[in-house]
Amino acid sequence: MITLVGPAAFYIGLLIALIAAFVTPSDWLFVALGVLGVIVGLLNITTRETSPFLLASIAFIVAAFGMQYLIVVAGVSVKAELTQLAANLTTLVGAAAMVVSLRAIYETAKGR
């Protein structure tokens, strides 16, 4: 049963991030996405998957922030919902990446 919690948290987080892109964001939205991200990081990502997950997370977060900056600098008109969706997903992925990176740091520091 516990093996279903991690994937369910990920899909629920994606669904919340998508739906919340079309409503006014609140602090509780980001708290919920952060908690779901922590659950995903703790239950979904194995030691073997740590490096690929962290690389993909870094790439996603950097690309999201880069696109946000590019949109502002270029003066391109983008729907607010798309920007909010990127912020929501960044919160979910960022929380998971933080947990996974802390676990990787701990595993590396503890040695054998």
N, C-alpha and C positions, 0 to 999 in steps of 0.2 A: 504494500500500500504506500509506503514512504517513497518508493521509486516513481510514483505518479505525481507526487507533490511538486517536484522540481519542474517537470515539463508543463504541468498545469499552471504553475506560477508564471512561467514564461509566456504562455499563450494568453493568460488573463492579463498580464502586463501589456502585451501587444494590443489586445482588445481595448483596454482602458486608455492606452496612449492614443489609439486611433479615434475612439469616441470623444475623448477629452480635447482633441484638436479642434472640435467644433463647438465647444462651450467655453465660457470664461474660466481660465485656470484659477485654482485656489491652492493655498499652501498644502492642504490635505491631499491634493492630487499628487504633488511631488513626494510627499511622505509615503503615500501608498505605492507609487512607482519605485521609490527607493527601497522600501521593505521587500517588495516583490523581486527587485534586482538582487538584494542580499540573499533571498531564498534561492534564486536561480544560481547565484555564485556558489552557495554552499552545497546545493544538492545536485546540480546538473553537471558541473565541470569537474572531470576527473583530473588526476595529476598528469596523465598523458595528454590531455586536451588543454592544459594550462597555456603553453606557449602559443598555439594557434589561436586560442580564444583571446588572449591578451593582445596579440598582433592585430586581429580583426577588430577588437574593441578600440584600440588606439587609432587604427585607420578610420573607423566609423566616426569617432568623436572629432578627430582632426578634420576630416572631410566635412562634417556637419558645421563646425565652427568656421572653416574656410569658406564654405558656401554662404554662410550667413554674412560674413565680412564682405565677400564678393558682391552679394546682392545689395548691400548698403552702399559700397563704393561705386558700383556701376549704376546705381539708381534704378535698378530693374524692379518692376512691380510684380511682386509675388504675393499670392493669397496668404493672409495671416494664418490660415489653417495649416498650410504646409510648413511654415516656420514653427508653429506651435507643435506640430507632429514631430519635427526634428528635435525640438527641445524635450518633448516627452520621452522619445526613444533614447535620447542621450542620457536622461536621468536613469532610465531602466538599465541600460547597458553600462553606464558609468558606475552604478552601485554594484553591479555584478563584478565588474572589472576590479573594483577596489578590494572586494573580498578575495577574489582569486589572486590578485597580486600580493595581498598581505599573506595569504597562505603560501604562495611561492617564496616570498621573502623568509617566512618562518622555516619552511622546509630547507631552504638553502643555508640559513644561519645555524640551524641545529646540527648540521653535519651528520655524521654517521654514528 
